[in-house]
Amino acid sequence: MKLYAARKASGKTQEQVAEEAKVTSRQYQDYEYEKHDPTVRTAIRIATALNSTVEALFSGEKKGE
């Protein structure tokens, strides 16, 4: 839930982050709920939108590991 926490800390909505990252709201939701992994390019755009880094948002264990 790193994306969720970072988004909440930023004060942005899922729609705002999705727009800044150039993905649909549904795609962003899937990333936030860890249903799918973004491409490297998309991960960079999400990190930029959340004023964070790819490493901070996407490193570590996934659910079920």
N, C-alpha and C positions, 0 to 999 in steps of 0.2 A: 504493500500500500504506500510505497514511497511517492508515487505520482500523486495520489490523493492528498497526502500530507503536504507536499510541496505546492499543490494547486491551492489548497485551503490557506496555506501561509501566504500565498501571493495575493489572495483575495479575488482570484479570477474564477469564472464559471468554466465548466467543461466546454461550452460553446466558444468562449473567448480563446481558450488555449487551442482548441481545434482550429479555429480560424487563423490564429497566428502560426500554427504549425502546418497549415495548408492540408488538413485532412478533414474528413467529415466528423461530425459530433459522434456518430456511432463508432467510427474507427478509434477515436480518442477514448471513448468509453471502454472499448475492448482492451486497449493498452492499460488503462487505469485499473480495470478489473482483472488484469493479467490473463486474458483469454487469448491474446495474440501478442507477439513481439513486433515492435516497429522496425522498419529498415534503419540502417545507420543514419541515413540522411534525415529521416523523420525524427529519430531520437535526438539528433542535434537540434532540430527546429523546436521540439518540445522543451528540451533543456533551456534553450535560449528564451522561449516564451515564459518559462518559469524562473528565469534568472538563476539557473543552476548549471550543473554539468551532467553529461551523460553518465559518468562514473557514479555520481551521487544518486542518480535516479534509477539506473538500470543494473547496477552491480549487486551481487549477492545471490542468495538462494531464492528459488521460486517456490511457490506453494507446492506442497507435496514432496519436496526433496528432503 
